[in-house]
Amino acid sequence: MDWLKRMNDAIDYIEANLAGEISYDRAAQIVCCSTYHFQRMFSFIAGVTLSEYIRRRRLTLAAFELQTSDVKVLDTAIKYGYESPEAFSRAFKTLHGVMPTAARSGVALKAYPKMTFFLSVKGAAPMNYRVETREAFEVFGIYGTVCADMERSFAEVEEFIGKEYEKNTWANFNELLGRPRDAWFHAALFDHTETDFKYMICWYTPPKLEIPETYTRLKVPAQTWAIFHASNGPCDKMHDTWRHIYSEWFPTSDYEQTEGPMFEMYFGYGEGDAAYGLSEVWIPVKKK
């Protein structure tokens, strides 16, 4: 598969430049997609952000060199992109649990090997999706900042939702909208950076409704969306849906992600144990 080869070629480019400058733009060119799409896709497939993967690989190589040679800590720090021995030592201890100078004393260190992408044949479960162009709209809600590392983001989202539920955010929200107490909401994922993004419990802004300043308003421009059916019933399959989209759908589709908010759309019917839920993932896209 050409996509697999291009992803592995991008990894080869990163590996060849761990001791130098790595251009995200160049890596994305190798994969034949935009830099934004490459970073998002890498994070979901690899489970870590691109910057975190590069950091781990550099500190892995740095540990090998300190263990097997008389190289100075300062020289190793500069070689792998750190501006000072102090910054390098902090990063090294965060990853390995010891200071760089201790690497020569036979202590246990962590090693993160070079990543390789390969084809995994899975069940023939279909992915139900549609592509739609929609007019601009606005949502409002309450947001929390979540780590961009996929290993942590799902857990942090659940923690954020739990805290807001304890603060009666849902009840206050529904009271403002004049809806039943148990009505369902949507979630916006926006302002992505290399380290984090914002996750907002939200709903469409009704015409003429005065929104209190305690809520954040988010304007979403007109654009094309890839919309994926996530689940019927409990929305506990959302994690798997995200992974399938980036590991299976995007690599074989004619689309790539564009910059802008993404959404988890939750539509609920009924209350209590009889509640029925339909959920969707909305991602802004464009033709390659």
N, C-alpha and C positions, 0 to 999 in steps of 0.2 A: 504494500500500500504506500503510495507516494507520501501521504501525510505522515506516516510513521517514520519514513526515511528523513523527511524534512525536520521533524521534531528531534530525531537523534542527531542530525547534522547541526542543529542549533545547540544541542548539548555539547557536541564536539567543539564548536566554536567557543562556547563558554569555558570549557575545560582548557583549551589552548591559551586562554587569556586570563586565567585566574591570577596570575602574577602581573597583570597589566590592566589596561582599561577595557571594560566590557560595555559594548553599546547595545542597549535593549532594542534600538531601532534596527541594528544589523541582525540581531537574533530573529526579530520578527520578519525581516526581509527573507531570511533563509526559509522560514515557515510559510512565506507568501501570504502574510496577513498584516493587519495594522498592529502597532506596538500595544495599543490598549487591549485589543482582542487577545494578543499573545499572552500578556500578563494575566488577564482574567482566566484564560483557558489553562495556562500553566498551573495557576493556584489550585483550581478545582481538580485537575488530573493528578498533580503531584502531591496535593495535600498541604503544601507550604507555598509561600509566596516566592517569586523569582529571586528577590533580594535575599530572603532567608536561605534559600538553597545555595546561592553564591557564597553567603557568609559562612555557612556550615562547611562547604567544600574548601574554602580558603583556610579556615581554622583547622580543618583536618590535615591539610598539607603542611600547614605551619607546625603542627604538633609532630608530624613525621620528621620534619627537618630538624627540629629542636632535639628530638630523641636520637637522631642518627648522625649528627654533625656538631661542630663547634661554632656554628653560626651564632652571631650575637642576636639578642632579643630585638634590639633596635633595628637591625638590618632585616630581620624577618617581618617586623611590624611594617616597615616601609614597603617591603616587597609585596605584601598582601593588602596594601591600600590604607593602612592606618597612619594617621598624621602624627601620632606620638606613642611612645611605649606605654603610657598610662592607658590610653584608649584601647590599645591592643591587649593589654593585660586584663582590663575589665571584660572585654569580649571573650577572651580566652578562658577566663575563670567562669563566666556565665555558661559557656558550652561544656568545658571539660571538668569544671569543679575545682581546679587548682590553678596556681599562677604559672606563667610560662617557664620560669626557672625550675619549677618542680618537675617538668616534663622529662628532665634528664635523670631523675632519681628512680625510675622504674615504676612510677605510679600508673594506675589504670586511667586511660584516656578514651574518649569517644571518637569513633571514626564513621564518617558519613560517606559511603562510596558514591562514585559517579552514577548518576541516574540513567536508566535506559528505558525507552518506551517500546512496548511490544504489543502484539495483537492478542487479546484474550477472547476466546470464543465463548459467548454466553448464550443463555436461552433466547429463543426467538420471540421474546415479548415485544409487542409493538409499542412505539411511542406515538401517542395521539397529539397532534399539534396542528396549528393553523398559522398563517401569516396574514396580518391585517395592518392596514394603514389607518391611523386614528387622528382625530383633531386634538389640539392642545387641551389639557385639563389641569386642574389644581387639586391637591389634597392637603389636608392639615392633620397634625397629630403630635405625638410625643415620641422623641427619639432617644436612643442611647448609642454610645460609641462602642463598636465591636472590633476585636482584633481581626486583621485580614488573614491570618494564618488559619487555613481550613481545619487544622487539627483542633483549634480552640474556638472558632467562630460559632459553630452550632451550639456548643455548650454555653457560650456567653449570651447568645440570643435567648436561649431558654431561661437563663438566670435573669436577664433583663425583663422578660415577659412575666416571670414569677414575681419580681419586685413590683412591677406596675400593677399586677392583679391585686397584690396585698394593699396597695395604695388606693384601691377603688378607681383606678384610671378608666376601666371599661364602663363602670356605672356612671361616672361623671361625664364621660364622652357621650354615652347614649342619652343621658338626660339633656345635654346640650342639643343633641340632634332630634330629640323627641321620639326616640325609638325604644323598643323593649330592652330591658336590662341585659338580656343574654344575646343581643344581636351581635353578629360577627363583624370582623374588621379586615382590612387589608394591611400589608406591610410593604414599606418602600425601603430599598437598599440603595443608598446614594452617597455621593462625596467619597468615592473610593480613593485611597492613597496606597502607598507601598506598605503601610503599617496598620491601617484600620479603615473602617467605613461606618456610616451611620445607618442604623436600623430603626425605622419609625413605624409605630402603630398608627394607622391613619385611615381616613375616609375622604371621599370626594367633598370638596367645599360646596355647600348648598348656596344657591343664589340668595343674596340679601341677608344671609346669616352673619351676624357680627361675631367674629372669631376672637376669643380672649387672647391676650398677649402671652399667656402661659403655653399656648400651642404654637408649633412651627408650621409655616405654610410653605409648600413646595410646588412650584410651577413646572409642569411637564410639557415640553414642546410637542407639536405635531410630528409624528414619525411612524416608522414601520416597526411592528412588533412580531416576534416569534412567540406564540402563546402555546404553552404545553399543559395538557391535562395532568394534574398531579395525583389526585386521589379522590375517591368517594368515601364517605365516612370519616373516621378520625384522620387528622392531618399529620400522622406520624411518619409518613413516607416522603415528606418533603425533602429530607436530606438525600435520599436515594435519587429523587427526581433531578436535583441539581447536578449530581455526579453523572447521571446518564446523559444529561443534556450536553455537558462539556466533554465527556469521554467518548460518546457515541454519536450524538446528533451533529454537533458542530464539525467534527473531523470529516464527516461524509456529506455535508450539505453544501449548498452554494452561497451560504450566508456567513457573515462574521459579525461579532458584536460591535456596536458603536457606543460612544460615550453617552452617559445619561443614566437616570434612575432605573433600577429593575424593581419588579414587584412580585410579591407573593399575594395572590388574590384569594381570599377566603370568603366563600358564599355559604351561609348557614340557613338551614330550614328546620323549624321545630325547636323544642327546648328539652333540657334534661337528657335522660337516657335515650329519648326518641329523636335526638338531634341528628340531622343528616347534613354532611358537609361536602361541598365540592370545592376543590382548590386548584389554582392554576399558577404557573410561573410565567411572567411577562419579561422578555428581554428585548431591548432595542437592537435592531439589526439592519444591515444593508447587504446588497448583493456584492459578492467578491468581484 
